[in-house]
Every structure is written in C-alpha cells, then in structure tokens.
Amino acid sequence: MVGDIHSHLLPGLDDGVSNFSEAIQVVRKLSEIGYQKLITTPHIMSDTYRNDSETILSRLKELNDKLKEENISIVIQAAAEYYLDSWLIKQVEEAVPLMTFGDNYLLFEMNYMTEPYQLNDFIFKILMLGYKPVLAHPERYQFMTIEKAEDLHHRGVLMQVNILSFIDFYSKPVRQMANQLVDNGWVDFLGSDCHRMQHALLLGRAFKNKYVKKALSLPLLNNQL
C-alpha cells in the first residue's frame, strides 16, 4: 500500500503533531516505511477544532515547503476528518462544500460511546449531494457490531480501518472487530491515523501482522488514489 488517507500531520490544528519539526520527522519515517502519498486529515469539530479549508490548506502549503527544503520527496495533500454533530448536519443541509479526497470521498467520525440518532439521515443526505461517505475507524466505536457494520455497508458507507487496531494498540475488542471487518471483506481503506512518532514507529511492526496482510489483499481504494 503506497497511500494513506487518515493522519494528523499539520502542526497546531488538532491533537496531532505539535510543530513542523515533529511533522517532518514523522513524515520522513512514513516515507521510510514505504508510503508515497499522504492525505492528512485534521479534525473539524465545531466545539473543539474549528478548522476550515483555508486554515488547513494554508498549513499544508507550509508543510510542503518545509519538506521540499529537507529534500523529502513525498506527496502530501489534505482533506478533513469531520465529526458528526449538529454543526456538520447544518453544513450538509445548506449544501456548504466540504473537504474531500480522491473521488469525492468524505471522511467522518462519530461519538465513540453511542450511535448518533442522525446517522442514517446524514448518510442519506451526503449521498444525495454526491459525496462518498467514509467512516473513520468503525472498529473503535463501542456501539459497533458486525450487524451494524453490515447495515452501514449496505447503505453505501465505506469503511476505513486503522492499521494499529490490528496489533491491540487500542484494545483487544477493537482488534477483534477489525479482524471481523476484514473477514467479511468490508474494509475499503486502511488508515494510519498517525498523530505522532509513536504511531509511525508502530506502523512498521503492524505491517507484519497477518490480518494487516489479509486486509492488504482486499481491493482497497487506497491503491486508486
């Protein structure tokens, strides 16, 4: 796999890297692992991370300029990881353009504890607007079941599983759900969800995991970016 579609590598925008020096070190490590393209996705959360396309793309240009100075040859683009809340619902209802990657893919996440009551309505509306919804790390939501994942799959939601989920980085139940998603063939994207060097270092080990290898044998959309 040469492309990543989920990371937090733009300094100071969210809970990812804190400065450009750290960002450069992490990007260098990801390049050494084998990544040739990174689509970094700062959080957009109305009550915590009030980022927008202007702030994100401005910071992206700064990072790319610094990587060029360091002679680090890797393609870095940006989209966003949207949090499903009332603000995002309003943006969708008003057809405000959202940040996407690739073929109009829209990365979003949810409350980890309870399923948002607006979820199915949100999915329907963004599909009608021509977006292709990509659910970030479905394996990490405590309310997620394989039956719920199947329902989302049939509704047209693409699944992005975190690579570190396969090595118990989050928890054993998270790993078990990630494995089930792979077994059912419902993994459309793999993501690093890289926030810091610790994550980048662990990725090298994770790629040796048998379920990561099995996931890489699926027709992942990472390979089309």
Secondary structure per residue as TSV (DSSP state, phi and psi in degrees):
chain	resnum	aa	ss	phi	psi
A	1	M	-	360.0	127.7
A	2	V	-	-107.1	-12.8
A	3	G	E	-124.3	140.6
A	4	D	E	-114.9	144.5
A	5	I	-	-123.0	11.6
A	6	H	-	-150.3	110.6
A	7	S	B	-161.9	172.9
A	8	H	-	-134.2	76.7
A	9	L	-	-115.1	9.5
A	10	L	S	-100.6	114.4
A	11	P	T	-59.0	137.0
A	12	G	T	77.0	4.5
A	13	L	S	-94.4	-25.3
A	14	D	S	-155.0	-147.1
A	15	D	S	-90.9	17.5
A	16	G	S	-87.8	-144.9
A	17	V	-	-56.6	147.9
A	18	S	-	-96.5	-20.3
A	19	N	S	-152.9	172.4
A	20	F	H	-69.8	-31.6
A	21	S	H	-61.2	-45.2
A	22	E	H	-65.0	-41.9
A	23	A	H	-59.4	-44.0
A	24	I	H	-64.5	-41.7
A	25	Q	H	-62.7	-43.0
A	26	V	H	-67.3	-44.7
A	27	V	H	-62.3	-40.4
A	28	R	H	-60.5	-43.4
A	29	K	H	-64.2	-42.9
A	30	L	H	-62.5	-37.0
A	31	S	H	-64.9	-40.1
A	32	E	H	-64.5	-34.9
A	33	I	H	-65.3	-29.4
A	34	G	T	132.0	-3.1
A	35	Y	-	-68.6	134.6
A	36	Q	-	-110.2	-16.0
A	37	K	E	-145.6	133.7
A	38	L	E	-124.7	126.8
A	39	I	E	-107.8	103.5
A	40	T	E	-87.9	145.3
A	41	T	-	-134.7	81.4
A	42	P	-	-57.7	148.4
A	43	H	E	-64.3	141.6
A	44	I	E	-123.6	108.5
A	45	M	B	-134.5	123.9
A	46	S	T	-59.7	-29.8
A	47	D	T	-102.2	-0.6
A	48	T	T	-133.8	-54.9
A	49	Y	B	-120.3	94.5
A	50	R	-	-89.8	56.6
A	51	N	-	-80.6	160.4
A	52	D	-	-145.3	177.8
A	53	S	H	-60.7	-34.5
A	54	E	H	-66.1	-48.5
A	55	T	H	-66.7	-39.4
A	56	I	H	-67.0	-48.1
A	57	L	H	-69.8	-31.4
A	58	S	H	-65.1	-44.8
A	59	R	H	-67.9	-34.8
A	60	L	H	-61.2	-43.2
A	61	K	H	-61.9	-41.5
A	62	E	H	-60.3	-44.6
A	63	L	H	-64.6	-44.3
A	64	N	H	-63.0	-38.0
A	65	D	H	-62.8	-42.0
A	66	K	H	-70.9	-35.1
A	67	L	H	-66.4	-36.5
A	68	K	H	-64.1	-40.7
A	69	E	H	-62.8	-31.8
A	70	E	T	-88.4	1.4
A	71	N	T	58.6	37.5
A	72	I	-	-97.2	112.2
A	73	S	-	-95.9	98.1
A	74	I	-	-154.1	145.0
A	75	V	E	-86.4	123.9
A	76	I	E	-125.5	124.0
A	77	Q	E	-121.5	178.8
A	78	A	E	-141.1	145.6
A	79	A	-	-134.6	-136.0
A	80	A	-	-157.2	158.5
A	81	E	E	-110.4	103.0
A	82	Y	E	-84.2	137.8
A	83	Y	E	-93.1	128.7
A	84	L	-	-74.4	102.7
A	85	D	S	-143.5	-175.6
A	86	S	H	-64.0	-33.4
A	87	W	H	-62.6	-46.2
A	88	L	H	-65.2	-40.0
A	89	I	H	-57.5	-42.6
A	90	K	H	-64.8	-40.7
A	91	Q	H	-60.1	-41.3
A	92	V	H	-67.8	-44.3
A	93	E	H	-63.0	-31.3
A	94	E	T	-93.6	5.2
A	95	A	T	56.0	37.0
A	96	V	-	-72.0	129.5
A	97	P	-	-58.5	135.3
A	98	L	-	-111.3	157.3
A	99	M	-	-78.2	129.8
A	100	T	-	-130.9	174.2
A	101	F	B	-134.7	160.7
A	102	G	T	54.8	-131.9
A	103	D	T	-86.4	59.4
A	104	N	T	63.4	35.8
A	105	Y	E	-79.3	132.3
A	106	L	E	-115.4	113.4
A	107	L	E	-87.3	128.3
A	108	F	E	-140.9	157.1
A	109	E	E	-130.9	172.8
A	110	M	-	-136.3	178.2
A	111	N	-	-60.0	133.3
A	112	Y	S	-74.0	-24.4
A	113	M	S	-91.8	-45.2
A	114	T	S	-131.4	144.9
A	115	E	-	-68.6	128.2
A	116	P	-	-62.2	133.4
A	117	Y	T	-66.3	-21.3
A	118	Q	T	-88.5	2.3
A	119	L	H	-55.3	-54.2
A	120	N	H	-65.1	-37.1
A	121	D	H	-65.6	-41.5
A	122	F	H	-60.1	-46.7
A	123	I	H	-59.2	-46.2
A	124	F	H	-59.7	-45.5
A	125	K	H	-67.1	-41.5
A	126	I	H	-72.9	-30.3
A	127	L	H	-64.0	-40.2
A	128	M	H	-65.5	-27.0
A	129	L	T	-83.7	-3.6
A	130	G	T	95.0	3.9
A	131	Y	-	-80.7	156.0
A	132	K	E	-112.1	103.7
A	133	P	E	-69.2	133.4
A	134	V	E	-121.9	114.9
A	135	L	E	-84.3	119.3
A	136	A	E	-70.6	136.6
A	137	H	-	33.0	64.7
A	138	P	G	-58.2	-27.2
A	139	E	G	-67.7	-15.7
A	140	R	G	-92.7	-10.7
A	141	Y	-	-79.3	129.5
A	142	Q	T	-66.6	-24.9
A	143	F	T	-85.9	-6.2
A	144	M	-	-71.8	135.2
A	145	T	-	-126.7	165.9
A	146	I	H	-66.3	-30.0
A	147	E	H	-67.9	-40.6
A	148	K	H	-66.6	-40.6
A	149	A	H	-61.3	-39.9
A	150	E	H	-64.6	-41.5
A	151	D	H	-61.2	-44.8
A	152	L	H	-64.2	-40.4
A	153	H	H	-57.6	-45.3
A	154	H	H	-72.1	-21.5
A	155	R	T	-80.4	-6.1
A	156	G	T	101.0	12.6
A	157	V	-	-85.9	128.6
A	158	L	E	-87.1	147.4
A	159	M	E	-109.4	128.2
A	160	Q	E	-114.0	111.4
A	161	V	E	-97.4	140.4
A	162	N	E	-77.0	132.1
A	163	I	G	-60.7	-38.1
A	164	L	G	-69.9	-13.8
A	165	S	G	-62.6	-27.1
A	166	F	G	-78.0	-8.4
A	167	I	G	-119.5	28.5
A	168	D	T	63.3	24.9
A	169	F	S	-64.4	-35.6
A	170	Y	S	-94.4	-50.3
A	171	S	-	-179.7	166.6
A	172	K	H	-65.9	-43.6
A	173	P	H	-59.9	-35.2
A	174	V	H	-64.5	-43.7
A	175	R	H	-60.8	-42.7
A	176	Q	H	-62.8	-39.8
A	177	M	H	-68.2	-40.4
A	178	A	H	-60.2	-42.7
A	179	N	H	-62.8	-40.4
A	180	Q	H	-63.8	-39.5
A	181	L	H	-63.1	-39.6
A	182	V	H	-65.2	-46.5
A	183	D	H	-58.6	-33.1
A	184	N	T	-87.9	-4.2
A	185	G	T	72.8	27.1
A	186	W	-	-103.8	26.6
A	187	V	-	-105.3	117.0
A	188	D	-	-100.1	-31.7
A	189	F	E	-135.8	144.8
A	190	L	E	-104.2	142.4
A	191	G	E	-132.5	149.5
A	192	S	-	-80.8	-31.0
A	193	D	-	48.8	39.1
A	194	C	B	-73.9	123.4
A	195	H	-	-110.3	-24.0
A	196	R	S	-160.7	175.9
A	197	M	H	-60.7	-36.2
A	198	Q	H	-52.7	-43.7
A	199	H	H	-65.1	-43.8
A	200	A	H	-61.8	-41.0
A	201	L	H	-65.5	-39.3
A	202	L	H	-70.2	-27.1
A	203	L	H	-60.1	-38.8
A	204	G	H	-57.2	-40.5
A	205	R	H	-72.6	-38.0
A	206	A	H	-63.5	-32.2
A	207	F	T	-65.7	-11.9
A	208	K	T	-88.7	-9.1
A	209	N	S	-68.3	139.8
A	210	K	H	-64.7	-33.2
A	211	Y	H	-77.0	-29.2
A	212	V	H	-64.7	-43.0
A	213	K	H	-62.4	-39.7
A	214	K	H	-65.9	-40.3
A	215	A	H	-63.2	-38.8
A	216	L	H	-66.0	-19.1
A	217	S	T	-82.3	-10.2
A	218	L	S	-76.6	161.3
A	219	P	-	-76.3	67.1
A	220	L	-	-64.8	142.2
A	221	L	G	-78.9	-12.4
A	222	N	G	-52.2	-37.1
A	223	N	G	-73.9	-7.2
A	224	Q	G	-102.3	0.4
A	225	L	-	-84.5	360.0
